[in-house]
Amino acid sequence: PIEKLVANNCETIGAYAFASCLSLEYVETTAKTVSRYAFTKDAKISTVKLSNVVTIEQGAFFSCNGIKSIYLPKSLETIVDKAFWGCEALQSVKIEDGADLLIGKNAFADCVNLTLVYIPASVTEIEEDIFDGNRRTEELYLRLVESIPKRYGKPRYL
């Protein structure tokens, strides 16, 4: 069984590449794209290091219930719809200052333990319902984002 994945010097982690890989605990990659459902339902993943990522596609980390926190680098341009949907253990998300980013619909929906989110001013667009189903989002830090729909959560401006 694969417990640790270090995928450097690759452009893309393909669709469903490690889906339902139940022993995978650690992911580190410099890939620019994490394709749709690449790690879906990988219950033990607890550490994810995405150092050069540009796009996280639909459902890439769907229902990865071991991830407690995620740091997203400024290289990131797009989080596609439902990328982290259903990550039940996810408690915090920090997007690096300088990320010129679009966050797609339901990107962090049903992350029922999500309590802290930091979204910098450089984020250019947030689509609807990115936190749908999250009842515990207590601290949502936003800087002035150009396009914020009404249904995204309760903001606390810095």
C-alpha positions in Angstrom: 0.0 0.0 0.0 1.1 3.6 -0.7 1.4 5.7 2.4 3.5 8.6 1.1 3.3 10.3 -2.3 6.0 12.8 -3.4 5.2 13.7 -7.0 7.7 16.4 -8.0 8.8 17.2 -11.6 5.4 16.4 -13.0 2.9 18.7 -14.6 -0.4 17.0 -13.7 -1.8 14.4 -11.2 -4.4 12.7 -13.4 -8.1 12.3 -12.8 -8.8 9.5 -10.3 -5.1 8.7 -10.1 -5.2 8.0 -6.4 -8.9 7.8 -5.8 -9.9 5.6 -2.8 -6.2 4.9 -2.0 -7.1 4.2 1.6 -3.5 3.9 3.0 -2.3 7.3 1.6 -1.4 9.7 4.4 1.0 12.2 2.9 0.9 14.1 -0.4 3.6 16.5 -1.6 3.7 17.7 -5.2 4.9 20.5 -7.4 2.4 19.5 -10.1 0.6 22.5 -11.6 -2.7 20.7 -11.9 -4.5 18.3 -9.5 -7.1 16.8 -11.7 -10.7 16.0 -10.9 -11.2 13.4 -8.2 -7.4 12.7 -8.1 -7.5 12.0 -4.3 -11.3 11.5 -3.8 -12.2 9.4 -0.7 -8.6 9.0 0.5 -9.6 8.8 4.2 -6.2 8.8 5.8 -4.6 11.8 4.0 -3.6 14.2 6.8 -0.8 16.2 5.2 -1.0 17.9 1.8 1.8 20.2 0.4 1.0 21.9 -2.9 3.9 24.1 -3.7 3.5 25.0 -7.3 -0.2 24.3 -8.0 -2.1 26.4 -10.5 -5.4 24.5 -10.7 -7.3 22.2 -8.3 -10.0 20.6 -10.3 -13.5 19.4 -9.4 -13.6 17.0 -6.4 -9.8 16.7 -6.3 -9.9 16.2 -2.6 -13.6 15.2 -2.3 -14.3 13.5 1.1 -10.6 13.3 2.2 -11.6 13.1 5.8 -8.1 13.1 7.3 -7.1 16.6 6.2 -7.3 19.1 9.1 -5.7 22.1 7.5 -4.7 23.3 4.1 -2.3 26.0 3.0 -2.8 27.1 -0.6 0.1 28.9 -2.3 0.0 32.1 -4.3 0.7 30.2 -7.5 -2.9 28.9 -7.3 -5.3 30.5 -9.9 -8.4 28.3 -9.8 -10.1 26.1 -7.2 -12.8 24.4 -9.3 -16.3 23.6 -7.9 -16.4 21.1 -5.1 -12.6 20.7 -4.9 -12.6 20.1 -1.1 -16.3 19.2 -0.7 -17.0 16.9 2.2 -13.6 17.0 3.9 -15.2 16.5 7.3 -12.0 16.9 9.4 -10.9 20.1 7.7 -10.7 22.9 10.3 -8.7 25.6 8.6 -7.9 27.0 5.2 -5.3 29.6 4.5 -4.7 31.1 1.0 -1.3 32.8 0.7 -1.3 36.6 0.1 -0.8 37.4 -3.5 -2.9 34.5 -4.9 -5.0 35.9 -7.8 -7.6 33.2 -7.5 -11.1 32.2 -8.5 -12.9 30.0 -5.9 -15.6 27.9 -7.5 -19.0 27.0 -6.2 -19.2 24.6 -3.3 -15.4 24.5 -3.1 -15.5 23.9 0.7 -19.1 22.7 1.1 -19.9 20.2 3.8 -16.6 20.7 5.5 -18.5 20.5 8.8 -15.6 21.2 11.1 -14.2 24.2 9.2 -13.9 27.0 11.7 -11.1 29.3 10.3 -10.7 30.6 6.7 -8.3 33.2 5.5 -8.9 34.7 2.0 -6.6 37.6 1.0 -7.5 40.6 -1.0 -5.7 39.2 -4.1 -8.5 36.7 -4.5 -10.5 38.1 -7.5 -13.7 36.0 -7.5 -15.7 33.8 -5.1 -18.6 31.9 -6.5 -21.8 31.0 -4.6 -22.1 28.6 -1.7 -18.4 27.9 -1.2 -19.2 27.0 2.4 -22.6 25.5 2.0 -23.4 23.1 4.8 -20.7 24.4 7.1 -22.4 25.3 10.4 -19.2 25.9 12.4 -17.4 28.6 10.3 -16.6 31.0 13.1 -13.8 33.1 11.8 -13.9 34.0 8.1 -11.2 36.5 7.3 -11.6 38.4 4.1 -9.9 41.3 2.6 -11.7 43.4 -0.1 -12.5 40.9 -2.8 -14.0 42.3 -6.0 -16.7 39.8 -6.6 -18.4 38.2 -3.5 -21.8 36.7 -3.8 -24.3 37.1 -0.9 -24.4 33.4 0.0 -20.8 32.6 1.1 -20.8 32.8 4.8 -20.5 35.5 7.5 -17.4 37.6 6.9 -15.1 39.3 9.4 -13.1 42.0 7.6 -9.6 42.8 8.5 
